[in-house]
Amino acid sequence: MDENKTKEKIMMVLEKIRPFINHDGGDIEFVDFKDGIVYVRLLGACEGCSLIDSTLQDGIATLLMEEVDGIVGVQNVTTPTIE
């Protein structure tokens, strides 16, 4: 799958996840996809939440890795850009 199609599929999966995150006062933003890692920014109530690691790894990462080929991990970023 080419990179643009992979990014589109990632964004589709994130749209499926978004209502559950919104329900708890948070949000998720797709930042980038590089070398098998999906970079997202968790916003709102998710920022500083004690369950952020669980949400990220047990929920978001698991679903993305099941539904999109080539993903090996998910990382939350807190800065506007990735270096």
N, CA, C and O atoms as a Maestro MAE file, in Angstrom:
{
 s_m_m2io_version
 :::
 2.0.0
}

f_m_ct {
 s_m_title
 :::
 protein
 m_atom[332] {
  # First column is atom index #
  i_m_mmod_type
  r_m_x_coord
  r_m_y_coord
  r_m_z_coord
  i_m_residue_number
  s_m_chain_name
  s_m_pdb_residue_name
  s_m_pdb_atom_name
  i_m_atomic_number
  :::
  1 25 0.860 -1.176 0.000 1 A "MET " " N  " 7
  2 3 0.000 0.000 0.000 1 A "MET " " CA " 6
  3 2 0.906 1.239 0.000 1 A "MET " " C  " 6
  4 15 1.862 1.310 0.771 1 A "MET " " O  " 8
  5 25 0.600 2.213 -0.868 2 A "ASP " " N  " 7
  6 3 1.440 3.403 -0.888 2 A "ASP " " CA " 6
  7 2 1.156 4.290 0.319 2 A "ASP " " C  " 6
  8 15 0.136 4.146 0.993 2 A "ASP " " O  " 8
  9 25 2.073 5.201 0.573 3 A "GLU " " N  " 7
  10 3 2.010 6.016 1.795 3 A "GLU " " CA " 6
  11 2 0.735 6.844 1.897 3 A "GLU " " C  " 6
  12 15 0.165 6.969 2.981 3 A "GLU " " O  " 8
  13 25 0.278 7.415 0.776 4 A "ASN " " N  " 7
  14 3 -0.947 8.227 0.821 4 A "ASN " " CA " 6
  15 2 -2.164 7.384 1.170 4 A "ASN " " C  " 6
  16 15 -3.017 7.818 1.944 4 A "ASN " " O  " 8
  17 25 -2.254 6.180 0.606 5 A "LYS " " N  " 7
  18 3 -3.381 5.298 0.929 5 A "LYS " " CA " 6
  19 2 -3.306 4.849 2.390 5 A "LYS " " C  " 6
  20 15 -4.331 4.721 3.060 5 A "LYS " " O  " 8
  21 25 -2.096 4.612 2.872 6 A "THR " " N  " 7
  22 3 -1.934 4.234 4.274 6 A "THR " " CA " 6
  23 2 -2.406 5.360 5.178 6 A "THR " " C  " 6
  24 15 -3.129 5.117 6.145 6 A "THR " " O  " 8
  25 25 -2.009 6.584 4.878 7 A "LYS " " N  " 7
  26 3 -2.439 7.737 5.688 7 A "LYS " " CA " 6
  27 2 -3.956 7.898 5.655 7 A "LYS " " C  " 6
  28 15 -4.571 8.196 6.679 7 A "LYS " " O  " 8
  29 25 -4.559 7.703 4.484 8 A "GLU " " N  " 7
  30 3 -6.017 7.800 4.376 8 A "GLU " " CA " 6
  31 2 -6.697 6.750 5.259 8 A "GLU " " C  " 6
  32 15 -7.673 7.041 5.951 8 A "GLU " " O  " 8
  33 25 -6.171 5.538 5.223 9 A "LYS " " N  " 7
  34 3 -6.757 4.465 6.024 9 A "LYS " " CA " 6
  35 2 -6.580 4.749 7.518 9 A "LYS " " C  " 6
  36 15 -7.489 4.499 8.309 9 A "LYS " " O  " 8
  37 25 -5.412 5.270 7.903 10 A "ILE " " N  " 7
  38 3 -5.174 5.652 9.302 10 A "ILE " " CA " 6
  39 2 -6.215 6.673 9.740 10 A "ILE " " C  " 6
  40 15 -6.804 6.548 10.814 10 A "ILE " " O  " 8
  41 25 -6.436 7.679 8.910 11 A "MET " " N  " 7
  42 3 -7.395 8.730 9.260 11 A "MET " " CA " 6
  43 2 -8.814 8.175 9.361 11 A "MET " " C  " 6
  44 15 -9.596 8.633 10.193 11 A "MET " " O  " 8
  45 25 -9.156 7.190 8.521 12 A "MET " " N  " 7
  46 3 -10.478 6.562 8.603 12 A "MET " " CA " 6
  47 2 -10.642 5.826 9.932 12 A "MET " " C  " 6
  48 15 -11.696 5.900 10.563 12 A "MET " " O  " 8
  49 25 -9.600 5.120 10.350 13 A "VAL " " N  " 7
  50 3 -9.664 4.404 11.627 13 A "VAL " " CA " 6
  51 2 -9.764 5.404 12.779 13 A "VAL " " C  " 6
  52 15 -10.530 5.190 13.719 13 A "VAL " " O  " 8
  53 25 -9.007 6.480 12.716 14 A "LEU " " N  " 7
  54 3 -9.071 7.491 13.776 14 A "LEU " " CA " 6
  55 2 -10.462 8.115 13.863 14 A "LEU " " C  " 6
  56 15 -10.922 8.458 14.952 14 A "LEU " " O  " 8
  57 25 -11.129 8.263 12.726 15 A "GLU " " N  " 7
  58 3 -12.496 8.798 12.734 15 A "GLU " " CA " 6
  59 2 -13.452 7.835 13.442 15 A "GLU " " C  " 6
  60 15 -14.421 8.272 14.063 15 A "GLU " " O  " 8
  61 25 -13.188 6.539 13.355 16 A "LYS " " N  " 7
  62 3 -14.006 5.559 14.068 16 A "LYS " " CA " 6
  63 2 -13.779 5.636 15.574 16 A "LYS " " C  " 6
  64 15 -14.696 5.393 16.359 16 A "LYS " " O  " 8
  65 25 -12.559 5.974 15.973 17 A "ILE " " N  " 7
  66 3 -12.184 6.053 17.387 17 A "ILE " " CA " 6
  67 2 -12.648 7.366 18.020 17 A "ILE " " C  " 6
  68 15 -13.004 7.406 19.197 17 A "ILE " " O  " 8
  69 25 -12.638 8.429 17.229 18 A "ARG " " N  " 7
  70 3 -12.900 9.790 17.732 18 A "ARG " " CA " 6
  71 2 -14.151 9.910 18.606 18 A "ARG " " C  " 6
  72 15 -14.061 10.527 19.668 18 A "ARG " " O  " 8
  73 25 -15.312 9.362 18.232 19 A "PRO " " N  " 7
  74 3 -16.504 9.539 19.082 19 A "PRO " " CA " 6
  75 2 -16.317 9.026 20.515 19 A "PRO " " C  " 6
  76 15 -16.847 9.611 21.460 19 A "PRO " " O  " 8
  77 25 -15.573 7.949 20.670 20 A "PHE " " N  " 7
  78 3 -15.337 7.402 22.008 20 A "PHE " " CA " 6
  79 2 -14.445 8.330 22.828 20 A "PHE " " C  " 6
  80 15 -14.652 8.504 24.029 20 A "PHE " " O  " 8
  81 25 -13.465 8.916 22.175 21 A "ILE " " N  " 7
  82 3 -12.575 9.859 22.858 21 A "ILE " " CA " 6
  83 2 -13.319 11.157 23.158 21 A "ILE " " C  " 6
  84 15 -13.160 11.732 24.235 21 A "ILE " " O  " 8
  85 25 -14.144 11.625 22.194 22 A "ASN " " N  " 7
  86 3 -14.941 12.835 22.394 22 A "ASN " " CA " 6
  87 2 -15.919 12.672 23.565 22 A "ASN " " C  " 6
  88 15 -16.171 13.616 24.314 22 A "ASN " " O  " 8
  89 25 -16.455 11.479 23.705 23 A "HIS " " N  " 7
  90 3 -17.427 11.205 24.768 23 A "HIS " " CA " 6
  91 2 -16.838 11.494 26.155 23 A "HIS " " C  " 6
  92 15 -17.561 11.881 27.073 23 A "HIS " " O  " 8
  93 25 -15.536 11.305 26.297 24 A "ASP " " N  " 7
  94 3 -14.867 11.564 27.570 24 A "ASP " " CA " 6
  95 2 -14.225 12.939 27.621 24 A "ASP " " C  " 6
  96 15 -13.454 13.228 28.536 24 A "ASP " " O  " 8
  97 25 -14.534 13.799 26.640 25 A "GLY " " N  " 7
  98 3 -14.026 15.171 26.650 25 A "GLY " " CA " 6
  99 2 -12.685 15.354 25.969 25 A "GLY " " C  " 6
  100 15 -12.072 16.416 26.082 25 A "GLY " " O  " 8
  101 25 -12.219 14.330 25.260 26 A "GLY " " N  " 7
  102 3 -10.933 14.427 24.580 26 A "GLY " " CA " 6
  103 2 -11.093 14.463 23.075 26 A "GLY " " C  " 6
  104 15 -12.206 14.486 22.549 26 A "GLY " " O  " 8
  105 25 -9.973 14.467 22.399 27 A "ASP " " N  " 7
  106 3 -9.970 14.411 20.947 27 A "ASP " " CA " 6
  107 2 -8.630 13.842 20.490 27 A "ASP " " C  " 6
  108 15 -7.680 13.755 21.267 27 A "ASP " " O  " 8
  109 25 -8.572 13.458 19.226 28 A "ILE " " N  " 7
  110 3 -7.351 12.908 18.654 28 A "ILE " " CA " 6
  111 2 -7.109 13.566 17.309 28 A "ILE " " C  " 6
  112 15 -8.037 13.791 16.532 28 A "ILE " " O  " 8
  113 25 -5.852 13.868 17.050 29 A "GLU " " N  " 7
  114 3 -5.463 14.512 15.802 29 A "GLU " " CA " 6
  115 2 -4.344 13.700 15.156 29 A "GLU " " C  " 6
  116 15 -3.353 13.384 15.815 29 A "GLU " " O  " 8
  117 25 -4.490 13.361 13.885 30 A "PHE " " N  " 7
  118 3 -3.431 12.689 13.141 30 A "PHE " " CA " 6
  119 2 -2.339 13.708 12.851 30 A "PHE " " C  " 6
  120 15 -2.628 14.804 12.369 30 A "PHE " " O  " 8
  121 25 -1.080 13.358 13.141 31 A "VAL " " N  " 7
  122 3 0.045 14.253 12.898 31 A "VAL " " CA " 6
  123 2 0.874 13.766 11.710 31 A "VAL " " C  " 6
  124 15 1.142 14.531 10.784 31 A "VAL " " O  " 8
  125 25 1.283 12.484 11.734 32 A "ASP " " N  " 7
  126 3 2.130 11.973 10.663 32 A "ASP " " CA " 6
  127 2 2.236 10.453 10.746 32 A "ASP " " C  " 6
  128 15 1.820 9.832 11.724 32 A "ASP " " O  " 8
  129 25 2.801 9.878 9.695 33 A "PHE " " N  " 7
  130 3 3.095 8.449 9.658 33 A "PHE " " CA " 6
  131 2 4.480 8.301 9.050 33 A "PHE " " C  " 6
  132 15 4.694 8.647 7.888 33 A "PHE " " O  " 8
  133 25 5.424 7.783 9.839 34 A "LYS " " N  " 7
  134 3 6.803 7.608 9.382 34 A "LYS " " CA " 6
  135 2 7.358 6.302 9.918 34 A "LYS " " C  " 6
  136 15 7.204 5.990 11.099 34 A "LYS " " O  " 8
  137 25 8.004 5.538 9.045 35 A "ASP " " N  " 7
  138 3 8.710 4.315 9.442 35 A "ASP " " CA " 6
  139 2 7.856 3.375 10.292 35 A "ASP " " C  " 6
  140 15 8.349 2.772 11.245 35 A "ASP " " O  " 8
  141 25 6.581 3.255 9.944 36 A "GLY " " N  " 7
  142 3 5.700 2.343 10.650 36 A "GLY " " CA " 6
  143 2 5.073 2.890 11.921 36 A "GLY " " C  " 6
  144 15 4.277 2.207 12.566 36 A "GLY " " O  " 8
  145 25 5.424 4.113 12.284 37 A "ILE " " N  " 7
  146 3 4.895 4.735 13.504 37 A "ILE " " CA " 6
  147 2 3.850 5.786 13.130 37 A "ILE " " C  " 6
  148 15 4.092 6.654 12.292 37 A "ILE " " O  " 8
  149 25 2.688 5.689 13.768 38 A "VAL " " N  " 7
  150 3 1.642 6.696 13.597 38 A "VAL " " CA " 6
  151 2 1.809 7.711 14.726 38 A "VAL " " C  " 6
  152 15 1.807 7.349 15.902 38 A "VAL " " O  " 8
  153 25 1.951 8.967 14.361 39 A "TYR " " N  " 7
  154 3 2.079 10.042 15.340 39 A "TYR " " CA " 6
  155 2 0.730 10.743 15.452 39 A "TYR " " C  " 6
  156 15 0.169 11.208 14.460 39 A "TYR " " O  " 8
  157 25 0.229 10.807 16.667 40 A "VAL " " N  " 7
  158 3 -1.047 11.466 16.943 40 A "VAL " " CA " 6
  159 2 -0.850 12.463 18.075 40 A "VAL " " C  " 6
  160 15 0.137 12.412 18.808 40 A "VAL " " O  " 8
  161 25 -1.798 13.356 18.198 41 A "ARG " " N  " 7
  162 3 -1.812 14.281 19.326 41 A "ARG " " CA " 6
  163 2 -3.150 14.089 20.028 41 A "ARG " " C  " 6
  164 15 -4.207 14.285 19.428 41 A "ARG " " O  " 8
  165 25 -3.101 13.706 21.302 42 A "LEU " " N  " 7
  166 3 -4.308 13.577 22.101 42 A "LEU " " CA " 6
  167 2 -4.576 14.925 22.764 42 A "LEU " " C  " 6
  168 15 -3.690 15.527 23.370 42 A "LEU " " O  " 8
  169 25 -5.811 15.379 22.635 43 A "LEU " " N  " 7
  170 3 -6.172 16.730 23.056 43 A "LEU " " CA " 6
  171 2 -7.285 16.726 24.097 43 A "LEU " " C  " 6
  172 15 -7.842 15.680 24.431 43 A "LEU " " O  " 8
  173 25 -7.595 17.907 24.596 44 A "GLY " " N  " 7
  174 3 -8.703 18.067 25.531 44 A "GLY " " CA " 6
  175 2 -8.444 17.338 26.832 44 A "GLY " " C  " 6
  176 15 -7.361 17.430 27.410 44 A "GLY " " O  " 8
  177 25 -9.454 16.613 27.284 45 A "ALA " " N  " 7
  178 3 -9.359 15.898 28.554 45 A "ALA " " CA " 6
  179 2 -8.278 14.824 28.530 45 A "ALA " " C  " 6
  180 15 -7.844 14.367 29.588 45 A "ALA " " O  " 8
  181 25 -7.836 14.413 27.342 46 A "CYS " " N  " 7
  182 3 -6.783 13.393 27.244 46 A "CYS " " CA " 6
  183 2 -5.424 13.932 27.697 46 A "CYS " " C  " 6
  184 15 -4.584 13.184 28.198 46 A "CYS " " O  " 8
  185 25 -5.223 15.232 27.515 47 A "GLU " " N  " 7
  186 3 -3.942 15.815 27.927 47 A "GLU " " CA " 6
  187 2 -3.811 15.731 29.441 47 A "GLU " " C  " 6
  188 15 -4.649 16.254 30.175 47 A "GLU " " O  " 8
  189 25 -2.777 15.083 29.894 48 A "GLY " " N  " 7
  190 3 -2.531 14.965 31.326 48 A "GLY " " CA " 6
  191 2 -3.353 13.885 32.020 48 A "GLY " " C  " 6
  192 15 -3.244 13.716 33.235 48 A "GLY " " O  " 8
  193 25 -4.163 13.160 31.280 49 A "CYS " " N  " 7
  194 3 -4.977 12.097 31.879 49 A "CYS " " CA " 6
  195 2 -4.077 10.933 32.290 49 A "CYS " " C  " 6
  196 15 -3.136 10.585 31.578 49 A "CYS " " O  " 8
  197 25 -4.368 10.347 33.424 50 A "SER " " N  " 7
  198 3 -3.558 9.235 33.918 50 A "SER " " CA " 6
  199 2 -3.732 7.974 33.068 50 A "SER " " C  " 6
  200 15 -2.915 7.057 33.161 50 A "SER " " O  " 8
  201 25 -4.763 7.913 32.257 51 A "LEU " " N  " 7
  202 3 -5.016 6.742 31.423 51 A "LEU " " CA " 6
  203 2 -4.541 6.925 29.983 51 A "LEU " " C  " 6
  204 15 -4.851 6.097 29.126 51 A "LEU " " O  " 8
  205 25 -3.803 7.983 29.706 52 A "ILE " " N  " 7
  206 3 -3.397 8.280 28.335 52 A "ILE " " CA " 6
  207 2 -2.579 7.145 27.719 52 A "ILE " " C  " 6
  208 15 -2.773 6.821 26.548 52 A "ILE " " O  " 8
  209 25 -1.675 6.537 28.477 53 A "ASP " " N  " 7
  210 3 -0.856 5.450 27.930 53 A "ASP " " CA " 6
  211 2 -1.714 4.231 27.602 53 A "ASP " " C  " 6
  212 15 -1.506 3.579 26.579 53 A "ASP " " O  " 8
  213 25 -2.660 3.931 28.455 54 A "SER " " N  " 7
  214 3 -3.560 2.807 28.214 54 A "SER " " CA " 6
  215 2 -4.433 3.069 26.988 54 A "SER " " C  " 6
  216 15 -4.599 2.193 26.139 54 A "SER " " O  " 8
  217 25 -4.982 4.261 26.900 55 A "THR " " N  " 7
  218 3 -5.802 4.631 25.743 55 A "THR " " CA " 6
  219 2 -4.994 4.520 24.464 55 A "THR " " C  " 6
  220 15 -5.469 3.992 23.459 55 A "THR " " O  " 8
  221 25 -3.778 5.019 24.511 56 A "LEU " " N  " 7
  222 3 -2.929 5.038 23.325 56 A "LEU " " CA " 6
  223 2 -2.517 3.633 22.903 56 A "LEU " " C  " 6
  224 15 -2.664 3.278 21.734 56 A "LEU " " O  " 8
  225 25 -2.011 2.838 23.820 57 A "GLN " " N  " 7
  226 3 -1.474 1.523 23.463 57 A "GLN " " CA " 6
  227 2 -2.543 0.429 23.382 57 A "GLN " " C  " 6
  228 15 -2.569 -0.343 22.424 57 A "GLN " " O  " 8
  229 25 -3.417 0.361 24.377 58 A "ASP " " N  " 7
  230 3 -4.397 -0.721 24.420 58 A "ASP " " CA " 6
  231 2 -5.592 -0.478 23.497 58 A "ASP " " C  " 6
  232 15 -6.259 -1.423 23.077 58 A "ASP " " O  " 8
  233 25 -5.853 0.768 23.191 59 A "GLY " " N  " 7
  234 3 -6.998 1.079 22.340 59 A "GLY " " CA " 6
  235 2 -6.594 1.496 20.942 59 A "GLY " " C  " 6
  236 15 -6.817 0.766 19.975 59 A "GLY " " O  " 8
  237 25 -6.006 2.658 20.841 60 A "ILE " " N  " 7
  238 3 -5.689 3.248 19.541 60 A "ILE " " CA " 6
  239 2 -4.675 2.410 18.769 60 A "ILE " " C  " 6
  240 15 -4.916 2.066 17.612 60 A "ILE " " O  " 8
  241 25 -3.554 2.078 19.388 61 A "ALA " " N  " 7
  242 3 -2.504 1.319 18.697 61 A "ALA " " CA " 6
  243 2 -3.002 -0.059 18.282 61 A "ALA " " C  " 6
  244 15 -2.744 -0.503 17.163 61 A "ALA " " O  " 8
  245 25 -3.706 -0.727 19.167 62 A "THR " " N  " 7
  246 3 -4.211 -2.065 18.856 62 A "THR " " CA " 6
  247 2 -5.125 -2.031 17.639 62 A "THR " " C  " 6
  248 15 -4.977 -2.849 16.731 62 A "THR " " O  " 8
  249 25 -6.056 -1.106 17.614 63 A "LEU " " N  " 7
  250 3 -6.991 -1.016 16.493 63 A "LEU " " CA " 6
  251 2 -6.279 -0.645 15.194 63 A "LEU " " C  " 6
  252 15 -6.541 -1.236 14.147 63 A "LEU " " O  " 8
  253 25 -5.384 0.327 15.265 64 A "LEU " " N  " 7
  254 3 -4.654 0.722 14.051 64 A "LEU " " CA " 6
  255 2 -3.814 -0.423 13.500 64 A "LEU " " C  " 6
  256 15 -3.796 -0.647 12.290 64 A "LEU " " O  " 8
  257 25 -3.121 -1.146 14.367 65 A "MET " " N  " 7
  258 3 -2.275 -2.243 13.904 65 A "MET " " CA " 6
  259 2 -3.103 -3.396 13.334 65 A "MET " " C  " 6
  260 15 -2.638 -4.113 12.448 65 A "MET " " O  " 8
  261 25 -4.326 -3.576 13.837 66 A "GLU " " N  " 7
  262 3 -5.204 -4.613 13.300 66 A "GLU " " CA " 6
  263 2 -5.767 -4.234 11.939 66 A "GLU " " C  " 6
  264 15 -5.956 -5.098 11.083 66 A "GLU " " O  " 8
  265 25 -6.035 -2.956 11.734 67 A "GLU " " N  " 7
  266 3 -6.755 -2.536 10.535 67 A "GLU " " CA " 6
  267 2 -5.886 -1.956 9.422 67 A "GLU " " C  " 6
  268 15 -6.339 -1.857 8.282 67 A "GLU " " O  " 8
  269 25 -4.650 -1.572 9.727 68 A "VAL " " N  " 7
  270 3 -3.804 -0.946 8.712 68 A "VAL " " CA " 6
  271 2 -2.460 -1.673 8.655 68 A "VAL " " C  " 6
  272 15 -1.725 -1.725 9.641 68 A "VAL " " O  " 8
  273 25 -2.155 -2.230 7.487 69 A "ASP " " N  " 7
  274 3 -0.876 -2.923 7.301 69 A "ASP " " CA " 6
  275 2 0.294 -1.954 7.423 69 A "ASP " " C  " 6
  276 15 0.213 -0.807 6.984 69 A "ASP " " O  " 8
  277 25 1.370 -2.425 8.017 70 A "GLY " " N  " 7
  278 3 2.602 -1.648 8.075 70 A "GLY " " CA " 6
  279 2 2.785 -0.815 9.324 70 A "GLY " " C  " 6
  280 15 3.832 -0.192 9.500 70 A "GLY " " O  " 8
  281 25 1.789 -0.790 10.198 71 A "ILE " " N  " 7
  282 3 1.917 -0.011 11.428 71 A "ILE " " CA " 6
  283 2 2.549 -0.891 12.501 71 A "ILE " " C  " 6
  284 15 2.103 -2.011 12.751 71 A "ILE " " O  " 8
  285 25 3.595 -0.361 13.130 72 A "VAL " " N  " 7
  286 3 4.277 -1.097 14.195 72 A "VAL " " CA " 6
  287 2 4.113 -0.424 15.557 72 A "VAL " " C  " 6
  288 15 4.461 -1.006 16.585 72 A "VAL " " O  " 8
  289 25 3.583 0.803 15.565 73 A "GLY " " N  " 7
  290 3 3.394 1.495 16.828 73 A "GLY " " CA " 6
  291 2 2.692 2.828 16.652 73 A "GLY " " C  " 6
  292 15 2.519 3.323 15.539 73 A "GLY " " O  " 8
  293 25 2.295 3.394 17.780 74 A "VAL " " N  " 7
  294 3 1.628 4.688 17.806 74 A "VAL " " CA " 6
  295 2 2.284 5.513 18.897 74 A "VAL " " C  " 6
  296 15 2.575 5.013 19.983 74 A "VAL " " O  " 8
  297 25 2.513 6.778 18.595 75 A "GLN " " N  " 7
  298 3 3.164 7.655 19.568 75 A "GLN " " CA " 6
  299 2 2.405 8.971 19.661 75 A "GLN " " C  " 6
  300 15 2.033 9.565 18.649 75 A "GLN " " O  " 8
  301 25 2.185 9.412 20.895 76 A "ASN " " N  " 7
  302 3 1.569 10.711 21.139 76 A "ASN " " CA " 6
  303 2 2.643 11.781 21.091 76 A "ASN " " C  " 6
  304 15 3.713 11.626 21.679 76 A "ASN " " O  " 8
  305 25 2.355 12.866 20.391 77 A "VAL " " N  " 7
  306 3 3.288 13.991 20.356 77 A "VAL " " CA " 6
  307 2 2.626 15.189 20.993 77 A "VAL " " C  " 6
  308 15 1.419 15.390 20.860 77 A "VAL " " O  " 8
  309 25 3.409 15.976 21.678 78 A "THR " " N  " 7
  310 3 2.849 17.132 22.359 78 A "THR " " CA " 6
  311 2 3.296 18.442 21.722 78 A "THR " " C  " 6
  312 15 2.837 19.516 22.111 78 A "THR " " O  " 8
  313 25 4.195 18.351 20.742 79 A "THR " " N  " 7
  314 3 4.665 19.557 20.052 79 A "THR " " CA " 6
  315 2 4.023 19.625 18.678 79 A "THR " " C  " 6
  316 15 3.598 18.597 18.151 79 A "THR " " O  " 8
  317 25 3.942 20.811 18.082 80 A "PRO " " N  " 7
  318 3 3.264 20.969 16.797 80 A "PRO " " CA " 6
  319 2 3.911 20.206 15.628 80 A "PRO " " C  " 6
  320 15 3.204 19.844 14.688 80 A "PRO " " O  " 8
  321 25 5.213 19.953 15.655 81 A "THR " " N  " 7
  322 3 5.854 19.298 14.512 81 A "THR " " CA " 6
  323 2 6.717 18.143 14.982 81 A "THR " " C  " 6
  324 15 7.106 18.063 16.147 81 A "THR " " O  " 8
  325 25 7.005 17.251 14.048 82 A "ILE " " N  " 7
  326 3 7.868 16.100 14.307 82 A "ILE " " CA " 6
  327 2 9.200 16.363 13.636 82 A "ILE " " C  " 6
  328 15 9.247 16.842 12.503 82 A "ILE " " O  " 8
  329 25 10.268 16.056 14.323 83 A "GLU " " N  " 7
  330 3 11.596 16.277 13.749 83 A "GLU " " CA " 6
  331 2 12.098 15.033 13.089 83 A "GLU " " C  " 6
  332 15 13.203 15.024 12.548 83 A "GLU " " O  " 8
  :::
 }
 m_bond[331] {
  # First column is bond index #
  i_m_from
  i_m_to
  i_m_order
  :::
  1 1 2 1
  2 2 3 1
  3 3 4 2
  4 3 5 1
  5 5 6 1
  6 6 7 1
  7 7 8 2
  8 7 9 1
  9 9 10 1
  10 10 11 1
  11 11 12 2
  12 11 13 1
  13 13 14 1
  14 14 15 1
  15 15 16 2
  16 15 17 1
  17 17 18 1
  18 18 19 1
  19 19 20 2
  20 19 21 1
  21 21 22 1
  22 22 23 1
  23 23 24 2
  24 23 25 1
  25 25 26 1
  26 26 27 1
  27 27 28 2
  28 27 29 1
  29 29 30 1
  30 30 31 1
  31 31 32 2
  32 31 33 1
  33 33 34 1
  34 34 35 1
  35 35 36 2
  36 35 37 1
  37 37 38 1
  38 38 39 1
  39 39 40 2
  40 39 41 1
  41 41 42 1
  42 42 43 1
  43 43 44 2
  44 43 45 1
  45 45 46 1
  46 46 47 1
  47 47 48 2
  48 47 49 1
  49 49 50 1
  50 50 51 1
  51 51 52 2
  52 51 53 1
  53 53 54 1
  54 54 55 1
  55 55 56 2
  56 55 57 1
  57 57 58 1
  58 58 59 1
  59 59 60 2
  60 59 61 1
  61 61 62 1
  62 62 63 1
  63 63 64 2
  64 63 65 1
  65 65 66 1
  66 66 67 1
  67 67 68 2
  68 67 69 1
  69 69 70 1
  70 70 71 1
  71 71 72 2
  72 71 73 1
  73 73 74 1
  74 74 75 1
  75 75 76 2
  76 75 77 1
  77 77 78 1
  78 78 79 1
  79 79 80 2
  80 79 81 1
  81 81 82 1
  82 82 83 1
  83 83 84 2
  84 83 85 1
  85 85 86 1
  86 86 87 1
  87 87 88 2
  88 87 89 1
  89 89 90 1
  90 90 91 1
  91 91 92 2
  92 91 93 1
  93 93 94 1
  94 94 95 1
  95 95 96 2
  96 95 97 1
  97 97 98 1
  98 98 99 1
  99 99 100 2
  100 99 101 1
  101 101 102 1
  102 102 103 1
  103 103 104 2
  104 103 105 1
  105 105 106 1
  106 106 107 1
  107 107 108 2
  108 107 109 1
  109 109 110 1
  110 110 111 1
  111 111 112 2
  112 111 113 1
  113 113 114 1
  114 114 115 1
  115 115 116 2
  116 115 117 1
  117 117 118 1
  118 118 119 1
  119 119 120 2
  120 119 121 1
  121 121 122 1
  122 122 123 1
  123 123 124 2
  124 123 125 1
  125 125 126 1
  126 126 127 1
  127 127 128 2
  128 127 129 1
  129 129 130 1
  130 130 131 1
  131 131 132 2
  132 131 133 1
  133 133 134 1
  134 134 135 1
  135 135 136 2
  136 135 137 1
  137 137 138 1
  138 138 139 1
  139 139 140 2
  140 139 141 1
  141 141 142 1
  142 142 143 1
  143 143 144 2
  144 143 145 1
  145 145 146 1
  146 146 147 1
  147 147 148 2
  148 147 149 1
  149 149 150 1
  150 150 151 1
  151 151 152 2
  152 151 153 1
  153 153 154 1
  154 154 155 1
  155 155 156 2
  156 155 157 1
  157 157 158 1
  158 158 159 1
  159 159 160 2
  160 159 161 1
  161 161 162 1
  162 162 163 1
  163 163 164 2
  164 163 165 1
  165 165 166 1
  166 166 167 1
  167 167 168 2
  168 167 169 1
  169 169 170 1
  170 170 171 1
  171 171 172 2
  172 171 173 1
  173 173 174 1
  174 174 175 1
  175 175 176 2
  176 175 177 1
  177 177 178 1
  178 178 179 1
  179 179 180 2
  180 179 181 1
  181 181 182 1
  182 182 183 1
  183 183 184 2
  184 183 185 1
  185 185 186 1
  186 186 187 1
  187 187 188 2
  188 187 189 1
  189 189 190 1
  190 190 191 1
  191 191 192 2
  192 191 193 1
  193 193 194 1
  194 194 195 1
  195 195 196 2
  196 195 197 1
  197 197 198 1
  198 198 199 1
  199 199 200 2
  200 199 201 1
  201 201 202 1
  202 202 203 1
  203 203 204 2
  204 203 205 1
  205 205 206 1
  206 206 207 1
  207 207 208 2
  208 207 209 1
  209 209 210 1
  210 210 211 1
  211 211 212 2
  212 211 213 1
  213 213 214 1
  214 214 215 1
  215 215 216 2
  216 215 217 1
  217 217 218 1
  218 218 219 1
  219 219 220 2
  220 219 221 1
  221 221 222 1
  222 222 223 1
  223 223 224 2
  224 223 225 1
  225 225 226 1
  226 226 227 1
  227 227 228 2
  228 227 229 1
  229 229 230 1
  230 230 231 1
  231 231 232 2
  232 231 233 1
  233 233 234 1
  234 234 235 1
  235 235 236 2
  236 235 237 1
  237 237 238 1
  238 238 239 1
  239 239 240 2
  240 239 241 1
  241 241 242 1
  242 242 243 1
  243 243 244 2
  244 243 245 1
  245 245 246 1
  246 246 247 1
  247 247 248 2
  248 247 249 1
  249 249 250 1
  250 250 251 1
  251 251 252 2
  252 251 253 1
  253 253 254 1
  254 254 255 1
  255 255 256 2
  256 255 257 1
  257 257 258 1
  258 258 259 1
  259 259 260 2
  260 259 261 1
  261 261 262 1
  262 262 263 1
  263 263 264 2
  264 263 265 1
  265 265 266 1
  266 266 267 1
  267 267 268 2
  268 267 269 1
  269 269 270 1
  270 270 271 1
  271 271 272 2
  272 271 273 1
  273 273 274 1
  274 274 275 1
  275 275 276 2
  276 275 277 1
  277 277 278 1
  278 278 279 1
  279 279 280 2
  280 279 281 1
  281 281 282 1
  282 282 283 1
  283 283 284 2
  284 283 285 1
  285 285 286 1
  286 286 287 1
  287 287 288 2
  288 287 289 1
  289 289 290 1
  290 290 291 1
  291 291 292 2
  292 291 293 1
  293 293 294 1
  294 294 295 1
  295 295 296 2
  296 295 297 1
  297 297 298 1
  298 298 299 1
  299 299 300 2
  300 299 301 1
  301 301 302 1
  302 302 303 1
  303 303 304 2
  304 303 305 1
  305 305 306 1
  306 306 307 1
  307 307 308 2
  308 307 309 1
  309 309 310 1
  310 310 311 1
  311 311 312 2
  312 311 313 1
  313 313 314 1
  314 314 315 1
  315 315 316 2
  316 315 317 1
  317 317 318 1
  318 318 319 1
  319 319 320 2
  320 319 321 1
  321 321 322 1
  322 322 323 1
  323 323 324 2
  324 323 325 1
  325 325 326 1
  326 326 327 1
  327 327 328 2
  328 327 329 1
  329 329 330 1
  330 330 331 1
  331 331 332 2
  :::
 }
}
